[in-house]
Amino acid sequence: MWAWRDAGREEEPAAPVMSEGSPCSEGVAYPAPEDRLSGERAPAWALSFDPSGELLAVLTTEGLSIWDWDTREEVARLAGVSGPTAPVFSPTGCLVAAGVERELDGVDTPVTMATSFDLPSGTTVEHLGPQRGPSGPDGVWVDEPESVREVGFSPDGSLMTVFVDARMQEPHVGLVDTATGEPVGQAVEDSVITASMPDSERIITADASQLTVWDVRSGEELHTVRDLTEPDFLVVPGTDEVVFVSGDRLVWWDYARRREVRSFTMGGFADAGTRAELGHLGFSPDGERLYADWYVFTGAEGDQTAEHTSYVWDVRSGEDLLAGAEDPLRFRRAAEHPDGEALVVITPEDRVVPVDPDTFEPGEPLF
């Protein structure tokens, strides 16, 4: 089989190489948009700052919008980028990864492909993830390709994770070397919903009720955490700790020592039962603040609106910094600048709004 595949093969062009850490100050090579983005026409779904804080990536219904948030200028718009895969920047450079919906030969329905965009060079690389891609001279898929659900990076930026909706007993998480763009491994054959890397040696996954820590190289289960009521969780950087939802609490848990560190209460979340949806969970870059939001739909069928309850906790004191405000801030997503000088949120109305990080007063929408 291998002899047949390699016989008479012409020399293939070199694959494009991903960024090795170029800063966003080198500029953006992708073309600037020709029209002005409208928040009413293109609602926002997710957002993320680059590690230097110079650029803001916003996922909209018209693609991935790249903004110089300080000058309020949209510097690029990457068409085809679609939800639900939120954009994520590499921790070490101006490389953003997201999902791009594509039509593939021999496949009936569009497939969301993990795609990295090196903004300074304009280099775009697609990543299949842990699935058997097209083979043979006609590029036939061995299995129906699966869409990517999440992309992410190890804290040192050396690995990118590609998490797909794989079948049972098939790997769910693929690992990509960010220096070369080449796949270097795959892991986790259990059914999972979310995944994250606390470091380059471990992967943490969660389903609806359990969180599992895996050794990347051996595939061994290192730790398990039960009593989850939502699959979304946070990794506490540089530690053996995670934050997850259990009932109406966010539990900060040390999985190596198997003990609770602290907790935060989301009043009313558990009482709302299956109507409640967790909308956002995130840390500030310095780890001093914990952001969360949940919502329920209210109103008659066909005319429903989402009623949001948002929190910004001071991690050390446990104080909810939004509590007591006459008109408290509400958000669907939140991203804090790496230096803490700005906070940008997606409002319940799907608009992107800068917010004063000290007073939580909203400004004029970015678009």
Protein Blocks (a to p, Z undefined) as FASTA:
>chain_A
ZZmmmgopacddddddddehiafknopfbdcdfbdcdfklmccfbdcddfkomaccdddf
kbccdddfknopafbdcehiacfbdcdddfkbccdcdddddddehiabdcdddddddfkn
opacddebjadddedjkopafbacdddfbdcddfklpaccddddddehiafbdcddfkno
pafbdehjbdcfbdcdfbfkbccdddfkbccdddfklopafbdcehiabfbdcddehiab
dcddehjaccdddfklopafbdcddehklmnmmmpccfbdcddfklpaccddddddedje
hiaccddddddddfknopafkgoiabacddfbdcddfklpaccdddfkopacdddfklop
acddfZZ
